[in-house]
Amino acid sequence: MYSLLTKAVINHAEVIIQYQAWLSSIDELHECEDLLDGEDIIEDDPDDEDGSYLVEIQATLTADNQHSFSLFELLYKIHNLLQNKDLDNLNTLDSISLAEKGEVPIYYLNFK
């Protein structure tokens, strides 16, 4: 089991992770995160009565070994991204989909 968690699953030094979450402030983003183009939470009209905005977030993650991500490292870093986010009732990670191949691949988090 241990070798499954430590084996390289993504052979890139960096990946981009995209997902949706509810934010009430831009300050809830980590240093490696940005809102996707066109997203704005500085509006006068929030998306819900609690003053939160449903936004698309993009995070750039770097492998610790500067070469590849193990399953454990990838899941650990994704967990850390999501720990302070409001995912509403979609709080179970269902899958991670490859959205775009390239020099830095883009993955999308799917929740259920």
ChimeraX commands (.cxc) that place a marker at each C-alpha (Angstrom):
marker #1 position 0.00,0.00,0.00 radius 0.5
marker #1 position 2.81,2.41,0.89 radius 0.5
marker #1 position 4.42,2.06,-2.54 radius 0.5
marker #1 position 1.10,2.95,-4.19 radius 0.5
marker #1 position 0.99,6.23,-2.28 radius 0.5
marker #1 position 4.61,7.15,-2.97 radius 0.5
marker #1 position 4.76,6.15,-6.64 radius 0.5
marker #1 position 4.77,9.05,-9.12 radius 0.5
marker #1 position 1.29,9.58,-10.59 radius 0.5
marker #1 position 1.99,12.88,-12.39 radius 0.5
marker #1 position 5.37,13.30,-14.06 radius 0.5
marker #1 position 5.44,17.09,-14.08 radius 0.5
marker #1 position 7.13,19.51,-11.68 radius 0.5
marker #1 position 4.03,21.75,-11.64 radius 0.5
marker #1 position 0.31,21.26,-12.09 radius 0.5
marker #1 position -2.64,23.61,-12.11 radius 0.5
marker #1 position -5.66,22.61,-10.06 radius 0.5
marker #1 position -9.03,24.24,-10.78 radius 0.5
marker #1 position -12.18,24.01,-8.67 radius 0.5
marker #1 position -15.27,25.90,-7.51 radius 0.5
marker #1 position -15.79,27.19,-3.99 radius 0.5
marker #1 position -17.69,29.83,-2.05 radius 0.5
marker #1 position -15.58,32.79,-0.85 radius 0.5
marker #1 position -16.58,35.83,1.15 radius 0.5
marker #1 position -13.21,37.53,0.75 radius 0.5
marker #1 position -10.23,37.41,-1.59 radius 0.5
marker #1 position -8.15,36.93,1.57 radius 0.5
marker #1 position -9.37,33.31,1.72 radius 0.5
marker #1 position -7.09,32.42,-1.21 radius 0.5
marker #1 position -3.69,30.84,-0.58 radius 0.5
marker #1 position -0.51,32.34,-2.10 radius 0.5
marker #1 position -0.58,29.80,-4.92 radius 0.5
marker #1 position -4.23,30.52,-5.79 radius 0.5
marker #1 position -5.92,33.04,-8.07 radius 0.5
marker #1 position -9.43,33.55,-9.32 radius 0.5
marker #1 position -9.89,32.43,-12.91 radius 0.5
marker #1 position -10.16,35.18,-15.50 radius 0.5
marker #1 position -13.44,37.02,-15.34 radius 0.5
marker #1 position -14.15,36.08,-11.73 radius 0.5
marker #1 position -14.87,38.98,-9.42 radius 0.5
marker #1 position -15.88,38.97,-5.77 radius 0.5
marker #1 position -15.73,42.73,-5.28 radius 0.5
marker #1 position -19.31,43.10,-6.49 radius 0.5
marker #1 position -22.13,44.74,-4.57 radius 0.5
marker #1 position -24.39,41.74,-5.07 radius 0.5
marker #1 position -23.14,38.47,-3.50 radius 0.5
marker #1 position -24.36,35.11,-4.83 radius 0.5
marker #1 position -25.99,34.13,-1.52 radius 0.5
marker #1 position -27.49,35.76,1.57 radius 0.5
marker #1 position -24.36,35.08,3.65 radius 0.5
marker #1 position -22.35,37.47,1.48 radius 0.5
marker #1 position -20.39,34.73,-0.32 radius 0.5
marker #1 position -19.52,34.41,-3.99 radius 0.5
marker #1 position -19.34,31.18,-5.98 radius 0.5
marker #1 position -16.02,31.42,-7.86 radius 0.5
marker #1 position -13.66,29.35,-9.99 radius 0.5
marker #1 position -10.24,29.07,-8.38 radius 0.5
marker #1 position -6.95,28.10,-9.98 radius 0.5
marker #1 position -3.98,26.93,-7.91 radius 0.5
marker #1 position -0.45,26.19,-9.11 radius 0.5
marker #1 position 1.17,23.37,-7.16 radius 0.5
marker #1 position 4.87,22.49,-7.28 radius 0.5
marker #1 position 6.21,19.00,-6.58 radius 0.5
marker #1 position 8.46,18.78,-3.55 radius 0.5
marker #1 position 11.10,16.90,-5.54 radius 0.5
marker #1 position 10.82,19.35,-8.49 radius 0.5
marker #1 position 10.10,16.39,-10.79 radius 0.5
marker #1 position 6.83,14.55,-10.11 radius 0.5
marker #1 position 3.88,14.18,-7.73 radius 0.5
marker #1 position 3.15,11.05,-5.76 radius 0.5
marker #1 position -0.48,10.28,-5.01 radius 0.5
marker #1 position 0.08,11.12,-1.34 radius 0.5
marker #1 position 1.71,14.48,-2.11 radius 0.5
marker #1 position -0.98,15.47,-4.62 radius 0.5
marker #1 position -3.87,14.60,-2.29 radius 0.5
marker #1 position -2.14,16.25,0.68 radius 0.5
marker #1 position -1.66,19.51,-1.23 radius 0.5
marker #1 position -5.22,19.46,-2.56 radius 0.5
marker #1 position -6.49,18.87,1.00 radius 0.5
marker #1 position -4.52,21.90,2.20 radius 0.5
marker #1 position -6.01,24.05,-0.58 radius 0.5
marker #1 position -9.55,23.09,0.36 radius 0.5
marker #1 position -9.34,23.16,4.16 radius 0.5
marker #1 position -10.42,26.81,4.47 radius 0.5
marker #1 position -12.93,26.80,1.59 radius 0.5
marker #1 position -16.70,26.54,1.72 radius 0.5
marker #1 position -17.69,23.82,-0.74 radius 0.5
marker #1 position -21.35,24.03,0.33 radius 0.5
marker #1 position -22.79,20.54,0.34 radius 0.5
marker #1 position -20.36,19.31,-2.32 radius 0.5
marker #1 position -17.70,18.25,0.15 radius 0.5
marker #1 position -16.66,14.82,-1.17 radius 0.5
marker #1 position -13.93,14.75,-3.79 radius 0.5
marker #1 position -15.25,12.40,-6.46 radius 0.5
marker #1 position -12.49,12.56,-9.07 radius 0.5
marker #1 position -9.68,14.59,-10.59 radius 0.5
marker #1 position -10.03,15.13,-14.34 radius 0.5
marker #1 position -7.31,16.12,-16.76 radius 0.5
marker #1 position -8.73,19.29,-18.32 radius 0.5
marker #1 position -5.79,20.25,-20.52 radius 0.5
marker #1 position -2.44,18.70,-21.39 radius 0.5
marker #1 position 0.54,20.93,-21.84 radius 0.5
marker #1 position 3.83,21.96,-20.31 radius 0.5
marker #1 position 1.88,22.52,-17.09 radius 0.5
marker #1 position -1.17,20.24,-17.10 radius 0.5
marker #1 position -4.49,21.50,-15.76 radius 0.5
marker #1 position -6.64,19.26,-13.59 radius 0.5
marker #1 position -10.22,19.92,-12.44 radius 0.5
marker #1 position -11.57,18.74,-9.09 radius 0.5
marker #1 position -14.99,17.09,-9.30 radius 0.5
marker #1 position -17.11,16.95,-6.16 radius 0.5
marker #1 position -20.31,15.17,-5.26 radius 0.5
marker link #1:1,2 radius 0.2
marker link #1:2,3 radius 0.2
marker link #1:3,4 radius 0.2
marker link #1:4,5 radius 0.2
marker link #1:5,6 radius 0.2
marker link #1:6,7 radius 0.2
marker link #1:7,8 radius 0.2
marker link #1:8,9 radius 0.2
marker link #1:9,10 radius 0.2
marker link #1:10,11 radius 0.2
marker link #1:11,12 radius 0.2
marker link #1:12,13 radius 0.2
marker link #1:13,14 radius 0.2
marker link #1:14,15 radius 0.2
marker link #1:15,16 radius 0.2
marker link #1:16,17 radius 0.2
marker link #1:17,18 radius 0.2
marker link #1:18,19 radius 0.2
marker link #1:19,20 radius 0.2
marker link #1:20,21 radius 0.2
marker link #1:21,22 radius 0.2
marker link #1:22,23 radius 0.2
marker link #1:23,24 radius 0.2
marker link #1:24,25 radius 0.2
marker link #1:25,26 radius 0.2
marker link #1:26,27 radius 0.2
marker link #1:27,28 radius 0.2
marker link #1:28,29 radius 0.2
marker link #1:29,30 radius 0.2
marker link #1:30,31 radius 0.2
marker link #1:31,32 radius 0.2
marker link #1:32,33 radius 0.2
marker link #1:33,34 radius 0.2
marker link #1:34,35 radius 0.2
marker link #1:35,36 radius 0.2
marker link #1:36,37 radius 0.2
marker link #1:37,38 radius 0.2
marker link #1:38,39 radius 0.2
marker link #1:39,40 radius 0.2
marker link #1:40,41 radius 0.2
marker link #1:41,42 radius 0.2
marker link #1:42,43 radius 0.2
marker link #1:43,44 radius 0.2
marker link #1:44,45 radius 0.2
marker link #1:45,46 radius 0.2
marker link #1:46,47 radius 0.2
marker link #1:47,48 radius 0.2
marker link #1:48,49 radius 0.2
marker link #1:49,50 radius 0.2
marker link #1:50,51 radius 0.2
marker link #1:51,52 radius 0.2
marker link #1:52,53 radius 0.2
marker link #1:53,54 radius 0.2
marker link #1:54,55 radius 0.2
marker link #1:55,56 radius 0.2
marker link #1:56,57 radius 0.2
marker link #1:57,58 radius 0.2
marker link #1:58,59 radius 0.2
marker link #1:59,60 radius 0.2
marker link #1:60,61 radius 0.2
marker link #1:61,62 radius 0.2
marker link #1:62,63 radius 0.2
marker link #1:63,64 radius 0.2
marker link #1:64,65 radius 0.2
marker link #1:65,66 radius 0.2
marker link #1:66,67 radius 0.2
marker link #1:67,68 radius 0.2
marker link #1:68,69 radius 0.2
marker link #1:69,70 radius 0.2
marker link #1:70,71 radius 0.2
marker link #1:71,72 radius 0.2
marker link #1:72,73 radius 0.2
marker link #1:73,74 radius 0.2
marker link #1:74,75 radius 0.2
marker link #1:75,76 radius 0.2
marker link #1:76,77 radius 0.2
marker link #1:77,78 radius 0.2
marker link #1:78,79 radius 0.2
marker link #1:79,80 radius 0.2
marker link #1:80,81 radius 0.2
marker link #1:81,82 radius 0.2
marker link #1:82,83 radius 0.2
marker link #1:83,84 radius 0.2
marker link #1:84,85 radius 0.2
marker link #1:85,86 radius 0.2
marker link #1:86,87 radius 0.2
marker link #1:87,88 radius 0.2
marker link #1:88,89 radius 0.2
marker link #1:89,90 radius 0.2
marker link #1:90,91 radius 0.2
marker link #1:91,92 radius 0.2
marker link #1:92,93 radius 0.2
marker link #1:93,94 radius 0.2
marker link #1:94,95 radius 0.2
marker link #1:95,96 radius 0.2
marker link #1:96,97 radius 0.2
marker link #1:97,98 radius 0.2
marker link #1:98,99 radius 0.2
marker link #1:99,100 radius 0.2
marker link #1:100,101 radius 0.2
marker link #1:101,102 radius 0.2
marker link #1:102,103 radius 0.2
marker link #1:103,104 radius 0.2
marker link #1:104,105 radius 0.2
marker link #1:105,106 radius 0.2
marker link #1:106,107 radius 0.2
marker link #1:107,108 radius 0.2
marker link #1:108,109 radius 0.2
marker link #1:109,110 radius 0.2
marker link #1:110,111 radius 0.2
marker link #1:111,112 radius 0.2
view
